């Protein structure tokens, strides 16, 4: 899965909307980039890749079926 950084809003995008932007956080000032990611949970384990979660689910299904 390819992580994409969350885009930063600019003053130009919001000034005409009547709202204001929050001040920059310390993390943003220091250049920390935030990424959003999905987590898949199967059998008590967490996976960041769907294919890994599916593989575990299939293994568990086979084990339950006694194969």
JONOR-V846497 format. One record per helix or strand of 2 or more residues. SS is the DSSP state (H for helix, E for strand). FROM is the first residue (numbers start at 1). LEN is the number of residues. Records with the same first field share a line. If there is no record, write none. Layout:
SS = FROM-LEN ; FROM-LEN
This chain:
H = 11-7 ; 26-4 ; 50-16
E = 40-3 ; 45-3
